[in-house]
Structures are given as structure tokens and as C-alpha cells.
Amino acid sequence: WKPCLECLSIVGDIANIPEGTKSLSKNQREIVKERFKTFNTEFEDLYKSQKNYAVPDVDLRAQLMRDVKISLVPMYNRFYGRWANVEFTSNPQKYIKYDPESLEVMVDKFFDSTA
């Protein structure tokens, strides 16, 4: 999960953009686009593989999903909350594929090959 979490962290290239900023420079817009794009790719790759894993122990399966939710969902909520309403692109649906609720629904489908 490290690649997904790194995309959502407010460090490095994105740390110098003040919170509450509504207008971004071209470089800043590209950074936000790249973060969303990379997150989407990493998450979708993990989703594809994890939904096919078999975890027959019901308690272990539930714990694994809970652990992912505890680490991933709050970070995504913060990242989404900070950038979803900032004009970083004229086509936000291209970069913002998941709202926080749909991300959580997808995590609930892990270890379910019928999803």
C-alpha cells in the first residue's frame, strides 16, 4: 500500500502549496494531476490483485479490510478534501475517479472474486 499512501501524503512536491489555495500555477496543477493519476493506477492495480486473493478465514479477511480502511481511507479523505474543489484541471473526473465513499466500497470488495 506504500505507493498509494505516498500519493496521498502532503510531503515533497505538494507540501509547499498552502492549504486553502484555490488557484494554482501550471506546475502545481500538474503535481496534483499526477498525484491523483498515480493513486488511481496504484489503487486499481492493487484492487485487481486483492479481489482475487482467497482468504477463507472470515475474521482475518475482515481484519485485513479494516486495516486497509484505517490507513488508506482517512488519508484519501484528507487528500480528496483538500484538492477536489481546487481548480487543477478543466476535466476533474479524468483525475478524480473515486469519492471517499466509493473508495471505501471498493475496499469492501477485496477478496471477493465475484466483485
matplotlib code that plots the C-alpha trace (Angstrom):
import matplotlib.pyplot as plt

x = [0.0, 3.0, 2.7, -1.0, -0.2, 2.8, 0.5, -1.8, 0.8, 1.3, 5.1, 7.6, 6.5, 3.0, 4.0, 4.7, 1.2, -0.7, -3.9, -6.9, -5.2, -7.8, -5.7, -2.6, 0.4, 0.8, 3.4, 1.2, -1.7, 0.5, 1.6, -2.0, -3.0, 0.0, -0.8, -4.5, -3.4, -0.8, -3.1, -5.8, -3.3, -1.8, -5.2, -6.7, -3.7, -4.0, -7.7, -7.4, -5.0, -6.5, -10.0, -8.8, -6.9, -8.6, -8.8, -11.0, -10.8, -13.7, -12.1, -8.7, -10.4, -12.4, -9.3, -7.3, -10.1, -10.3, -6.5, -6.6, -9.6, -7.8, -4.7, -5.9, -9.4, -8.6, -5.6, -7.7, -10.4, -7.9, -6.3, -9.7, -11.0, -8.0, -7.9, -11.3, -12.6, -9.4, -9.3, -6.3, -7.9, -10.8, -11.7, -11.7, -13.5, -10.5, -8.3, -10.7, -12.1, -13.3, -15.1, -14.3, -17.5, -16.8, -13.2, -14.5, -17.0, -14.2, -12.1, -15.1, -14.8, -11.3, -11.0, -14.2, -13.6, -17.3, -17.0]
y = [0.0, 2.2, 3.6, 4.6, 6.2, 8.1, 9.7, 10.9, 12.3, 16.1, 16.0, 16.6, 18.4, 19.2, 20.4, 23.9, 24.5, 26.3, 24.7, 26.7, 27.7, 27.9, 29.0, 27.0, 27.6, 25.3, 23.3, 22.9, 21.8, 19.2, 17.9, 17.5, 15.8, 13.4, 12.5, 11.7, 9.8, 7.8, 7.0, 5.7, 3.5, 2.1, 1.6, -0.1, -2.5, -3.4, -3.8, -6.2, -8.4, -8.2, -9.0, -12.3, -13.4, -16.1, -15.5, -18.3, -17.1, -14.7, -12.9, -12.5, -11.2, -8.6, -7.6, -7.1, -4.9, -3.0, -2.4, -1.0, 1.2, 2.5, 3.5, 4.4, 5.8, 8.7, 9.7, 9.7, 11.7, 14.4, 14.5, 14.5, 17.2, 19.4, 19.1, 18.0, 21.6, 23.2, 24.1, 22.0, 20.8, 21.6, 17.9, 16.8, 13.5, 12.4, 12.5, 12.1, 8.7, 8.0, 9.9, 8.8, 6.7, 4.8, 4.1, 2.5, 0.4, -0.8, -1.8, -3.8, -5.9, -7.1, -10.8, -11.2, -12.6, -12.1, -8.3]
z = [0.0, 0.2, -3.4, -2.7, 0.6, -0.8, -3.5, -0.7, 1.6, 1.8, 1.6, -1.2, -4.3, -2.9, 0.6, -0.5, -1.8, 1.0, 2.2, 1.1, -2.2, -5.0, -7.9, -8.7, -11.0, -14.0, -12.2, -9.1, -11.3, -12.9, -9.5, -8.3, -11.5, -11.3, -7.7, -8.5, -11.6, -9.9, -7.0, -9.3, -11.2, -8.0, -6.3, -9.3, -9.7, -6.0, -6.3, -9.2, -7.4, -3.9, -5.0, -6.4, -3.2, -1.3, 2.5, 3.8, 7.4, 7.8, 10.8, 9.1, 5.9, 7.9, 9.8, 6.5, 5.1, 8.3, 8.3, 4.8, 5.7, 8.8, 6.8, 3.3, 3.7, 6.1, 4.0, 0.9, 2.6, 3.6, 0.1, -1.6, 0.7, 0.1, -3.7, -5.1, -5.0, -6.3, -10.0, -11.1, -14.3, -16.6, -16.5, -12.9, -13.5, -15.5, -12.4, -9.5, -10.1, -6.6, -4.0, -0.4, -0.2, -3.5, -2.4, 0.8, -1.2, -3.4, -0.3, 0.9, -2.3, -1.6, -1.5, -3.5, -7.0, -7.9, -7.4]

ax = plt.figure().add_subplot(projection="3d")
ax.plot(x, y, z, "-o")
ax.set_aspect("equal")
plt.show()
